[in-house]
Amino acid sequence: MSKLVIVESPAKAKTIKKYLGTGYEVVASMGHIRDLNPNRLSVDIKKKFAPKYEIIKGKEKLADDLVKLAEKSDYVYLATDPDREGEAISWHLAYLLGLDLNDSNRVTFNEITKTGVSAGMNAPRKIDIDLVNAQQARRILDRLVGYKLSPFLSQKIRKGLSAGRVQSVAVRIVVDREEKIRAFKPEEYWSIDAKFIPKGSRKAFSAAFYGNAEGKIKLTSQQQTETILNELKEAQPFVSKLRHGTRKRQPAPPFITSTLQQEASRKLGFQSKRTMKVAQELYEGVELQDMGAVGLITYMRTDSLRLSEDALDAAETYIQKTWGSQYLPKDGHRHFKSRSNAQDGHEAIRPTDVNLSPDSIKESLSNDQYKLYKLIWERFLACQMAECIQKTTQADITVGDYLFKASGYVVDFDGYTVLYVESRDTAEEEKESELPELSKDMPLRVKEMTPNQHFTQPPARYTEASLIKAMEEYGIGRPSTYAATISTITSREYVRRENKTLYPTELGEVTTKLMEERFPKIVNVKFTAQMEQNLDTVEEGKYGWVQLLTDFYGDFADTLKQAKEEMKGVKIELEEDKTDLVCDKCGKPMVVKFGRYGKFVACSGYPDCKNIVKIVAVLKDVPCPKCGGNVVVKNTKKGRVFYGCMNYPNCDFVSWYEPTTEKCPQCGAVLFRKKGKKPVIFCHTEGCGYAVTDESEEPAEIVQTIVPQKTDA
């Protein structure tokens, strides 16, 4: 062995090994090898916030193996992910292996392809200490906030609660929106929607009431609307004004981390955590038929819109070959400007090889990989295609003393829309349709005029996509943290998800209120955004990481001390912790409790009464195939999921596979879902053999319910 290359994951190691060939040993660190102890603060505040790192539990053998491999090697390359976190992992590895920080042994790959790996290996550099310090500052800052605030929240509200520098602000954003919705007072307004038919035609077109020659008239009541309708009855409508124009639609820029998560949520129904997991797989390498392991996309944690000239040239060639030169932009390659605070270390997210079209490699991809790769591939190509040109028509229709307006368009040239159109959270534009041939002064016939009552609507609740967009716009967190933040606030039940909509729980609202009153800076959007900028300044080497922590901690410690003193003996009760159950042993109310193994319902008379009721996870609306009871989701001692009937032992149904509500079209039996790289819906009946690809976006929803049987603690 001569040269050792250390990466983060086995999949990435396998792909890189293929490109480096003999003379190199490529191994994985499996992410971080050292970190702060999860059970202690592990930060010496009095000694300039010195962190106390140690080998992560369970990785001791891996650490020993890496040390032995490094000792046998002539040279060690640290090839962890090309971002702040990856830089820190390389720094920890250098410490563990006794490597000189002045050596040029750090290599990065923007894409796991032969070209990308070769470029990275040909440009080794020193570990970027400023990048490492920025990661250390962020890690220690989060540890200080979490470990100092979490016990306070647990004592005042509920055992086991946690606070976080970014998560607490994210919860506040959701809570603030809910408060605006509650405070919203709807206002009544009316509209008049008309359909007109041109003379000599049978085709009607739609128009909306606007006002009169003096301007727009706001319809605020039924009486006002009906008065105008009566005035319109005898009037002869005609086209009083026509305006023809051309509208050019530009394609959306290539994906960055946040926009990829948003679009995958809108178009595919993916949660951000799921999106990043699949994107990581596509980046690290997928086994393609006749090609071996290939990294299909560039690095997926980026907020830069930059694209390499080689990639742009490849896109131009592909577009010209597939759709023709008319589908190329007239002014050459299209470039996009990144946000002012974007880190420009990586390109935007794009396919590493545009010639690997999604359909050409579909058989080698899982369902999720295919969907996400297709999204990235189409978005990248579309951003380098010609604009969509629409011929627009706007018509004013005069009816007596009043004015109606109609607008429509026809696509003159489809351009990039032949391949891809960006989706939206809400309908941002009025729906338009094609208008018939109209001319000035043309008389029209009224087909119908319909008055419609409306009420102004409150702001929409956040979806995962719109919350990520808000966090990005506010400057809260970084691209790599959005998915983890949303996963944290939902798993810890500060926010609940119904379909795609996010609602604050009572726990989230009470916690946010307490934080606003006692720790206003921690949940202040502007303060948190400024802290993100300060961390970026550390990364640039312009702000010492110890100084950043010093500037933050003094005020924070004083605020925490004051809150503890002023709230001594105070306990906040949550309505959602109460139940309608009465203890069958002592008659006192049963309440929701939280233990090391999750939720359970216990007697409020504890410790005098130790009666408890178990809470289990069940598949929502999925009946037991044998008896029709609830299907319970369980785990073996090794953590493997299986499914059983809640009516056990009276019903002995058990399965490794998730039952569905669907019936087999061949034999009528219940169908099951088999998860994995290529999930399928199949029939379990012996000899049937029915199976189809599972096209569902998400598996059955799991809800928690109370088991009727009670046991003593």
N, C-alpha and C positions, 0 to 999 in steps of 0.2 A: 504494500500500500504506500502511496506517495502523498496524495492530497486528499484532505477531508473537507467536505462541504456540509455545513449544518443548516438545515431549513426548519420550518415549523411543523409541517404535516407530512405524513407518509405518502399521501397522494402527490404532493408537490415534489417530494424526494424521488418518487418513481419516474415522474415526467422529466425532471432535470437530469437524472442519471442516464436516461436514454440519449440526451443531447451531448452530455460530457464524455460518455464512453469509458474506455479503460483508463486506468491511471487515477481515477477519482472514486472515492467512496462517499455516497450521499446518504446522510441520516437525518432523522427528524428529532427535534427537541420536544415535540408535542406541546407547542405553545411556550408559556413562561416556565422557566426551570426554578427560579427563585422569586419570592414575593414576601410581602409583609404577612406575619402570622394572622390568620383570620380570627383567632380567639383573643387577641390582645391588640392594644393600640399600636405597639411596635414602632413608635416614633418618639424619640427623646427630645421633647420640646425645649428643655433647658440647654441642650447641646446643639443649638442651631438646627433643630428639627431633623436630627440625624435619623435616618430610617434603619430599622433592624431587620435586614433581609435574612431569609433562611430557605433551604431547599423545600419546595412544596411537598407536603405529605403525600406519599405514594410514588414520588419520583426519585427517591434515593438511589435505587438500582440504576435507573436511566442516567442519573448524574454520574455515577461511578463508571458506567459503560462509556459515556462520552469522554470522561477523563482518560480512560485507558486507550480509546481510539485516537484521541489527540496526541497522546504520548508516542504512539506508534507511527504517526504521520509526519511527513516532512514539512507540511504546511497546512494550516487550517483556514478555511474561508467561512465567514459568517454571512449566510444568505437568507436571513429572516425577512419577513415582509417589509416592503419599502415605505414604512410610515413611522410615526413617533413610537408606537408600541413595538414595532419590529426592531427599531433602533435600540430600545431599552432591553429587549430580549438578547440582542447581540452583545450589549454591554455586560449583562449578567453572565452570559456564556463566557465572555472574555475573562471575567473575574474567576469564574469556576475553573476554567482551563488554564489559568495563569498566562494568558496572552498579553503581549505588550500593546497598550492602547495607542502607541505611536506607529504600530505596524499598519500597513495598508492591506487589511484583511477583510474589510467589509464590502460585500458586493450586493447589488440589488437588481431585481428583474421586474421591469414594468409589465412584461408579458412572458409567459412560460412557453416560448417557442424557440426554435433553433437560433433565430436572429436575436431574440431578446436575451436568451441565456448567454450567447456569445458576446453580446454587447456588454452585459453585466460583468462577465468574467474578465473582459479586457479592460475594465475601468475600476479596479479595486481602489478603495480609499480608506482613510481612517474612520473610526466610529465618530459620528457627529455628537460631541458632548453637549452642545446646546440643545439638540433634539432630545437627548437622554434627560437632561435637566428639566426640560419642559414636561416630559412624561413623569419624572419624579415629582415635580411640583404639583401636577394634576393628581397623581396618585395619593400623595400625602395630604393635599388639600381635601380631597374626597374622604380620606380616612379620618381626618380631624373633624370634619362636619358630621360624618356618619357615626363615629364612635362617641362623640360628645353629645350629640343631639338625640340619638336613638334611645338611650336609656331614659332621658328626660320625657320623651313622648310615651315610652312604654309605661312609665310610672304615672303619668297624668291622664292617659287615655286608655291604652290597652297593652297588655304584655306582648312583646315580640315585634313592636312597631319599629320602623326604620325611617331615617331622614337621609336626604342626599342633596348635594349641591345642585345637580341638574334635575333630578327626579322631582324634588319639591317644587321647583319652578314650573315644571311641566304639568304637575297636578294643579297648581294655581291657575294656569292658563285655562284648563278644562273647567275648573270651578268658577272662574270669572265669567266664562261664557254662559254657564248655567245660571248665574245670578242675573246676567243681562236678559236672558230668556224669561226668567221669573218676573223681572221688573218691567218687561215690555208690555205696553198697552196698545192693543191693535186699534187701528183707525179704519173706519169704513170708507170704501171708495167704489165707484162703479165704472163700468166700461160699456161701450156699445160696439159689438162686433157685427160687421155687415158682410154680405156676399152680393156682389154685383155681376151682371152678365152683360157683356158688350153687345151692341146691336149687330144682328146677323150671326151671333154665336150661341152655342149652348153651354160653353164652358164658363163656369163661375170662378171668380177669384175673391180672396178675402181682403178686407180693409178694416182699419180701426178708426174710431172716432178720435179726432184731434182737437177741434175747437172751431174757431171762425177766422176771418181775415185778420183780426187783430191779434191773434195768438192762441196759445193752448188754453183749453178750458178744463178745469179739474172737476170731475163729477163726484160729488160727496154724498148724495142721497138718492133714494129711489124716486122721490117726488121730482127732483131736478131732472133726473134722467128721463122719466116718463113725459115731462113737459116738452123736452127737446124731441123725443120720439114722436109726439103728436104733431109737432111743427114739421117734422121730416116727412110725414105720411103723404102729403100732396105734392111735394117738391119733385122736380125732374133732375135726377143725378146726371152729371156729365164730367168728363175728364178735363179739368181746368189747367193742369200743368203736368208736364212730363220731363223727367231728367234721366238721361242715359249716361252711364259712366263705366269705368273699368276699375276693378278692385283686384289687387295682387295680394295673395296669401303667401307668407314666408314659412318655411318649415321650422319646426322646433329644433333647438340645438341638441347636440348629442347628450347622452345621459351623464349626470354626475350621481353621486351616491343618493342624495336626497330625492332627485327627480326620478331615479330608477325605482326607489321604494314607493314613491307616490303613484307612478304610472302602473307598477305591478299591482298595487292595491286596487286602483280603479279598473284596470282592464282584466286582471287575472284573479282578483280577490285574494291575493297573497298578503299575509301579515309581513311586516318589515323583517322580522326575525327569519321567516321562511325565505324571503327574497335574498337576504344576505348569505344564508346557508347555501342556497343553490348557486348564487353568484360566486361564492368561494370555490365550489366544486368546478365550475366552468373555468375559473382562473387557474386553479391548480393542475387541472388536466383530466380529460375524459378519454377512456379507451375507445378509439375509433377503429372501425373495421379496416384492415390492411394498412393502418397508419400508426397503431399503438397509441400511447398516451399523448394527448395534445391539449395544450392550454388554449381554450377557445376565446377568451376575452382578456382584455388588459385589466390591470389592478382595479378592484371595484370600490376602494375607499379613496375617493378623490372629490375635490370640489372645483377642479380646473376644467375649462372647456377647450383647452388646447388639444390639437390633433397633429400628429406628425405628418410631414409632407409625403412620406412613403405611403402612409395610410390613405391620404387624400388622392394620391396618384392611382392607387389600387381601386379606390371607389369610383373614380372617374372612368377608368377602363371598364369596370364591371357595368356601370350604368350605361355607357355608350354601347357596349356589346349586347346588353339585355333589352334596353328600351330605345336606344338611338340617341344621337347627339342633341336632338331637340330637348331632351330631358336633362341636359347639363346646364348649370348656371351660365349666363352669358358672359359674366365677368370673371370666370375661372373659379378656383376653389373658394368655398365659403368658409370664412373664419368667424369665430364667435368670441365675444369679450367676456372674460370671467368676472365674477364679483370682485370688488376692491379688496376684500379680506381673504380671497381664495388662496390656498396653498398650491403653487404651480409646479410642485415636484413631479406630478404624474399627468398623463394625458387624461382626457375624458374617457368614459367607459365605451369601448368599441370592440368589435370582433377582431381577433388577431389576423384572420385571413378571410376577406369577404367572399372568396371563392368557395368557402365551406358554407354553402347556403343551409338554412335550417332543415329543409326537406331532404337534402342530400345526405345528412348525417342523422336523420330522425331515429333510425333503427338502433343507433348506438347511445341514444340519450334516454333518460327517464322522462316521464311525462312533464314534470316540473322543469327539468333542464331544457327540454325542447321549447316549452312556452316562454321561458325567460330569455333563452338565447335568441329566439325568433324576435322577441321584443327589442332586444339590444341591436341585433343585426339590421332590422328594418329601420329603426330610429337613426342609426348611423348612416345608412345609405340615403335615407330620405333627407337628412340634413345637407347632403351634397347634391341634391336634385333641384331642378328648376322650380320656380314659384308656380303656384296655381293661379290661373287668370280667370276671373269671373266677370261677365258682362252684367252690370246691374241696371235695374230700372226702378225709379221712384215715381209714383203717380199721386197727384192731388185730385181728389174727387169732390166736387162741390155739390152739395145737396141743399138747396134753398140758401139759408144764411150760414150754413155750417160746412165744415171741412172734414173729410176722411182722408187717411193716408194709406197707401199700399206700397210694398217694396218686394222685390224678388230678384233673382239672378239665375243665369244659366252659366254652366262651366264652359268657358271658351277653350281652356287648355288645362288638363288635370294635373300636370306636373308631378310634384312629390306625392300628391294624394293618391296616385295610382298604387302606391305601396303602403303608405302609413299616414294616419291622422291622429294627432294628440288628443287625448280625452280630457274632460273637465270634471271637476267636482260637482258643479251646478251648471245649469243652462245659462251661459253668459251672454248669449245673444238671442234676440227674438227669432223664432223660426221663420224662415223665408221659403217661399216656393216660387216656381216659375210663373210669371205673369203672361196672360195672352197678349196677342198683338193689340196695342192700344195706340190711339192718335189723339192729338189735342182737340178738344171740343166734341169728342165722340160721345154720343148719348148712351146712357147705360140703363139697365133695368134692375130694380131691386129684387133679389131672390128672397132675402131675409134680413132682418135687423133684430139682433138679440141683445137685450140688456143683461148684464152680468154683475152680480154683487161680489165684491172682494173685500178682504181685510189685509192690511199690511202684516207682514210676517216677521217674527223675531229672527235674530241671527241664527244660522244653522249650527247645530252641535258639531263638534269636531269628529271627523273620521280619522283613521290613522294617517291617511294621506294628507289631509289638511292640517293635522297637528304637526306633522313633520315639516310641512311648508311654513307653518307659523314659527316653529323653533328655528328654522333656517333664517327666516326674515328677521326675527328678534336677535339672532346671533347667540342662541342658547345651545350649548353642546357643539359637537363637531360631527362630520359625516359618519364617523365610525361609531358614534354613541347613540344615534337616534333609535335604532332598533332595540338596543339594550335598555334604553330609558323607558320606552313604551312597554316593553316586556316586563320591566320591574314594577311600574305603577299599576299594571293590570294584575300581575301575579300576586302582588301584595294588597290587592283589593282597595286601592285608593280610587281606582277608576274601573268601571265595568264596561265590557264590550257587548253590545247587542247588534247582531249582524255586523255592519261596518261602523256603527255609531258608538261614540265614547261618551259615557255618562259618569259624573263624579258620584261616588258612594257617599253615604253619610260620614263614614270614616275619613274619606278624602276631604270633605268639606270641613269637618270639625278640626282635623289636623291642620288644614290650610289656615283656618281662622286663628288657631292658636299660634301658628308660625307668623302670621301677619302681625299679631298683637305683640309677640315676644321677640321674634327674630325677623324683623321686616326686611333686612338686607338679604337674608338667605333666600327669600321668595320674591325678591324684587327683580323684575326682568332686566332693567337697565344695569343694575349692579352686577348681575350674573353675566350679562353680555360684556361688560367692561372687564370682568375677571377673565373671560375667554380671550379678550384682546391682550390682556396682560400676559397670559400664558403663551400667546403667539409671540409676544415681545421677548419672552424668555427664550423661545425657540430661535429667535433672531440674534440672540446673544446681547441684547440691549437692556436686559433686566435680570438681576440675579435671582435665582429661584428661592434662596434663603430669605432675601429681602422681601420677595412677594409674600411668602408665608408669614414673615414678621409683621408686615403691614396689615395683613388680614387678621391674624390671630389675636392681637391685643384687644381690639374692640369686640371681637366675637366672644372671647373668654369672659370679659366684663359683662356682656349682655346675658350670657348663660348663667353666670353667678347671680345676677340680679333676678332673673326669671325663677331660679330655684328658691331664692329667699322669699320672693313675693307670692309664690304659688305653693308654699309649704303646706302640706295637708290637703291640697285641692285634688279632686278626682273628677274627671269629666265622664258622664254616663252617656252611652250611645244607645239610641232607640233600636238600632238594627241588631244589637246584642240580645234583645229581649225576644222571647218566644211566647206562643199561646199555650205551651205545655205546662202542666202542673205535675210536680213530683209525686209519683204514686206511693212513695215511702213516707214523706213527711208533709205533703200538701203545699210546699212552697213553690214559687215560680221557677221554671227551668230557664237558664240563660246560655248563650253561646260562649264557649271558651276556646282558647287557642293554646295548644300544647306543642311539644316537639314533633308530633306526628300529624299535625294539622288540627282542623276544627273538631270540636265535639260539643254536645249539649250536656250541661251539668246542673245539679241542684244549686240554687242560690244560697242554700243553707250550709254550704261547705265551710268549715270542715266537720260540722256536726253531722251532716248528711252527705255521703259520698256517692250518691246515685248519679249515674251518667247514661247518656243515650248516644250511640254511635252515629256518625254522619258518614255516608259512603257516596262514592261517585257512581252515577248511573248514566246510561245512554238515553238521551232525551227522545221520547216518542218512538223508541225501538222496543217492541214487545219480545218476550222470551219465545223462541221458536217452539218450545214444548208446551208451556202452560199459559203464556200471555202475560206473565208478570214482568217486573222491571229487570233489565239486564244490568248487572253490576260490573264495574271495571275494577279488576284486582291486579295485584303484582305478586310474583313469586319472590322467594327470599333473595334471588339474584337480580330482581328488578324487572323480569320479563312480564309484559302485560298479557293477561288473559281475561276471558269473559265468563261469567256465571250467572245463575238465576238468584234473585233475592229470596226466593221461596225455598232455597236449600234448607234442610235436607228433603223437604217434600217434593222438590223438583231437582233432578240431577243434571240439568243442562250445564255444559262447560265447553269452551272452545278457545283455541288460540286465535281464531279469526273473528273479526267484528261482524255480528249479524246486522242485516239491513232490513228495511221495510219492504224491499222488493221481493217478488216471487219469480221463480224460475219459469220461463216461458215454455220449457220442455216438459217438466214434471210437476210444476206447481209448488215445489218446496221453497223454503226460505233461502235467499241468496246471502253469501258472506263476502266480506271485503278482505282481500289479502294485500297488505301494505308492502312497501319495498321500493326498489328502483323502478319497477314497472308494475304499479298496482293494478289488480284485476278484481272484478266482481264475478264470483263463481258459485256453482251449485255443489254442495257437500254430499249430495245423494250418490251412493255408490252406483256406478254404471251410467250416470247421466252425462257428465263431461261438459256441461254448459259453462262457458267462461267468456267474458268480454273485458276489454280494457276499461279501467275505472276512470271516467272523465270528470268526476265530481271535483270541485275546487277544494273542499274541505271535508274531512270525515264527520261523522255524526257528532252533534254537540254533546259535551259531557256536563251534567249538572249535579249538584250535591243535594242529597235528600237525607232525611232522618230515618234510621232503621227502627221499626217499632219495638223490637226486643230490647229490653234494658238489662244492664249488668252492673254489678257493684265494682267500683274502682279498686 
